[in-house]
């Protein structure tokens, strides 16, 4: 028996009548009730950020996890569009009270809040995703590899049939049965600004139903044939899709996007990447997925590889999606003006 939430449907689902998916997919479930989900991203930013500085940042965070710490975490790195290296730790909590207690008393947050951070050589930032269970959905191409929320205790990947059609991600989010998940801002992005952020602590307060999506790929241990296909075919298609989202923010609703590489403990890259994106309205993400060639290329290739390899598919793909509540989402200290959500929602 696994925990899940569903509502009597007031809004029509997107699944076509009689739909049967062409390939098996899996979604995350827990043995015990999970009322609230939190993923907190912490970043250290700098133009010349060495591994020793990145490692020290990660260790400072991890040392603070001894009391009220997260249920799971992982370390990553990205170089952003301004050329800055960002060392990132994402931490997942299933208990919002424990998360709140950690924020209130952890040595890391005492350090993070110290005004001295505003005058240092590097920037630091934090972006929080916190939603009730019914405002999230997940999908995995295979049940065996745990990543993201799937690393938390008593989590398992269960087979689903609500996949393989456009609009399935919305249907998998329980609240979509009773809520259209529309942005109060519509589908027009706020004016993009470049705030004066160096030496300052800025916060972002974001609107209801903004979408956060983390989408990942894992190819460790893939055989030569499937590894070559990933590097030569799937990865370039993924990168073209991400480039389109970044270059067409008004069309796609893309507010921020980071392509992150997971790290081993020595700072070397793992055979694993993920993208964290924030999109103004779910309908904009759906429109890109349904109709734009850059996503259709990814979609068609994934279907072809699943049909070819079936249960022997060795490259794992997955995502976790959240429809956010309004309020404080990010805090940026001495970061460059294009960091994360600063260009759209910066507040002093």
Beta strands, then each sheet from edge to edge (+ up, - down):
strand 1: 25-30
strand 2: 36-46
strand 3: 72-79
strand 4: 85-93
strand 5: 123-132
strand 6: 136-140
strand 7: 155-160
strand 8: 201-206
strand 9: 211-218
strand 10: 254-263
strand 11: 269-279
strand 12: 316-323
strand 13: 327-333
strand 14: 346-347
sheet 1: 1+ 7-
sheet 2: 6+ 12- 9+ 11- 10+ 3- 4+ 2- 5+ 13- 8+ 14-
end
